[in-house]
Amino acid sequence: MITGLPIFAHACVVDRPGYHERYSDVYEDKWQLCRSAYQILIERAVKFVRSIGGTKLIVHVEKTGRKEDKKIQDYHDVLRTQGMEFDASRSAIYSPVEGDELASFVTKKVIFQTKESRLMQLADIVLYPVIKGGYDSEYPPYNLLMDNKLIVDAHVENVSTMGVKYYCFPRP
């Protein structure tokens, strides 16, 4: 069923122990992790959309709670108006997209959906192999998705700036 779908899986997967080791002295607010992952994912998705001829990117997110959903919409709004919030000199190697261009490719509102949504259920099924692939590139479901070109990495030349981001993962 999954391999017959017209999808491209994209993600920013965070290794929590690696994140805490790297940033525990920098950020006290655990939502900094979510904000960083959100910005990275949306920006890379915009780069991909732009590379295939451009269209509006509609962001769907699973509902978590009123306060958390508001924070995610706020991240989205800041990203569209100000661009990436990362240090410009350190992030230059990733060729960041400017805020005005992000705004031209991303719709204003995030669409929040419940776990009962078929789209969210599908996302969960596809996301796990993408996550697991960051730890084990021989994981069969990950390879099935890659072989069928369902992960964005199979479609981009520069995975380090446009592909799935494995954030704070242990280096091999």
C-alpha positions as CSV (number, residue, x, y, z in Angstrom):
1,M,0.0,0.0,0.0
2,I,2.7,2.5,1.0
3,T,4.9,2.0,-2.0
4,G,2.0,2.8,-4.3
5,L,1.4,6.2,-2.9
6,P,2.5,9.5,-4.6
7,I,4.5,10.8,-1.6
8,F,7.8,12.1,-0.7
9,A,8.8,11.5,3.0
10,H,10.8,14.3,4.5
11,A,11.8,14.8,8.1
12,C,14.1,16.4,10.6
13,V,14.9,13.6,13.0
14,V,16.5,14.5,16.3
15,D,18.7,12.2,18.4
16,R,17.6,13.4,21.8
17,P,20.7,12.2,23.7
18,G,22.9,13.9,21.1
19,Y,20.7,17.1,21.3
20,H,20.9,17.2,25.1
21,E,24.7,16.6,25.1
22,R,25.2,19.3,22.5
23,Y,22.7,21.9,23.8
24,S,21.9,21.2,27.4
25,D,24.0,24.2,28.5
26,V,22.5,26.4,25.8
27,Y,18.7,26.0,26.0
28,E,16.6,25.5,29.1
29,D,13.3,25.5,27.2
30,K,12.6,22.0,25.7
31,W,10.6,23.7,23.0
32,Q,13.8,25.0,21.5
33,L,14.3,21.5,20.1
34,C,10.9,21.5,18.5
35,R,11.4,25.0,17.1
36,S,14.8,24.0,15.6
37,A,13.4,20.8,14.0
38,Y,10.4,22.6,12.7
39,Q,12.4,25.3,11.0
40,I,14.8,22.9,9.5
41,L,12.1,20.6,8.1
42,I,10.0,23.4,6.6
43,E,13.0,25.2,5.1
44,R,14.3,21.9,3.5
45,A,10.8,21.1,2.2
46,V,10.7,24.6,0.6
47,K,14.0,23.9,-1.1
48,F,12.7,20.6,-2.4
49,V,9.4,22.2,-3.6
50,R,11.3,25.0,-5.2
51,S,13.6,22.5,-7.0
52,I,10.7,20.7,-8.6
53,G,9.1,23.8,-10.1
54,G,7.5,25.3,-7.1
55,T,4.1,25.1,-5.6
56,K,2.5,26.1,-2.3
57,L,3.6,23.9,0.6
58,I,0.7,23.1,3.0
59,V,2.0,22.1,6.4
60,H,0.0,19.5,8.3
61,V,0.8,18.8,11.9
62,E,-0.6,16.4,14.4
63,K,-2.5,18.2,17.2
64,T,-0.9,17.9,20.6
65,G,-2.6,20.5,22.8
66,R,-3.8,24.1,22.6
67,K,-0.7,25.7,24.0
68,E,1.7,23.5,22.0
69,D,-0.3,24.0,18.7
70,K,-0.2,27.8,19.3
71,K,3.6,27.6,19.7
72,I,3.9,25.6,16.5
73,Q,1.8,28.2,14.6
74,D,4.0,30.9,16.1
75,Y,7.2,29.1,14.9
76,H,5.5,29.0,11.5
77,D,4.6,32.7,11.5
78,V,8.2,33.7,12.6
79,L,9.7,31.5,9.9
80,R,7.5,33.1,7.2
81,T,8.2,36.6,8.3
82,Q,11.8,36.5,9.6
83,G,13.3,33.4,8.1
84,M,15.5,30.9,9.9
85,E,16.5,31.9,13.4
86,F,19.9,30.2,13.3
87,D,23.2,32.0,13.5
88,A,23.8,33.2,9.9
89,S,27.5,32.5,9.8
90,R,27.2,29.0,11.3
91,S,24.2,28.0,9.1
92,A,25.6,29.5,5.8
93,I,26.9,26.0,4.8
94,Y,23.2,24.9,4.5
95,S,22.3,27.7,2.1
96,P,19.3,29.0,4.1
97,V,16.2,30.3,2.3
98,E,15.3,33.9,3.2
99,G,12.0,34.7,5.0
100,D,10.3,36.4,2.0
101,E,11.0,33.3,-0.2
102,L,9.8,31.0,2.5
103,A,6.6,33.0,2.7
104,S,6.1,32.7,-1.0
105,F,6.2,28.9,-0.9
106,V,4.5,28.2,2.5
107,T,0.8,28.8,3.3
108,K,0.0,31.1,6.2
109,K,-1.8,28.6,8.4
110,V,-0.6,25.2,9.7
111,I,-3.4,22.6,9.4
112,F,-3.7,20.7,12.7
113,Q,-5.1,17.2,12.5
114,T,-6.0,14.6,15.1
115,K,-4.4,11.2,15.3
116,E,-7.6,9.8,13.8
117,S,-6.7,11.5,10.5
118,R,-5.7,9.1,7.8
119,L,-3.0,11.5,6.7
120,M,-1.5,11.5,10.3
121,Q,-1.7,7.7,10.4
122,L,0.1,7.4,7.1
123,A,2.7,9.9,8.3
124,D,3.4,7.8,11.4
125,I,3.8,4.6,9.3
126,V,6.2,6.2,6.9
127,L,8.1,8.3,9.6
128,Y,9.3,5.3,11.7
129,P,11.4,3.8,8.9
130,V,12.9,7.2,8.1
131,I,13.8,7.7,11.8
132,K,15.2,4.1,12.1
133,G,17.2,4.6,8.8
134,G,19.2,7.3,10.6
135,Y,20.5,4.7,13.0
136,D,20.5,1.7,10.7
137,S,20.8,2.3,7.0
138,E,20.2,-1.4,6.4
139,Y,16.7,-1.4,8.1
140,P,14.5,-3.2,5.5
141,P,11.5,-0.8,5.6
142,Y,13.8,2.2,5.2
143,N,15.4,0.5,2.2
144,L,12.0,-0.3,0.7
145,L,11.1,3.4,0.9
146,M,14.4,4.5,-0.6
147,D,14.3,1.9,-3.4
148,N,10.8,3.1,-4.3
149,K,12.1,6.8,-4.2
150,L,9.6,7.7,-1.5
151,I,12.1,9.5,0.7
152,V,13.1,13.0,-0.5
153,D,16.8,12.0,-0.4
154,A,16.3,9.9,-3.5
155,H,15.3,13.0,-5.4
156,V,17.9,15.6,-4.4
157,E,21.5,16.1,-5.4
158,N,22.6,17.7,-2.1
159,V,21.2,15.7,0.8
160,S,23.1,17.7,3.3
161,T,21.1,20.9,2.5
162,M,17.8,19.5,1.1
163,G,17.4,16.0,2.4
164,V,16.2,14.4,5.6
165,K,18.1,16.1,8.4
166,Y,19.5,13.7,11.1
167,Y,20.1,16.3,13.8
168,C,22.6,15.7,16.6
169,F,23.1,12.1,15.6
170,P,26.2,10.2,16.7
171,R,28.9,10.5,14.0
172,P,30.0,7.2,12.6
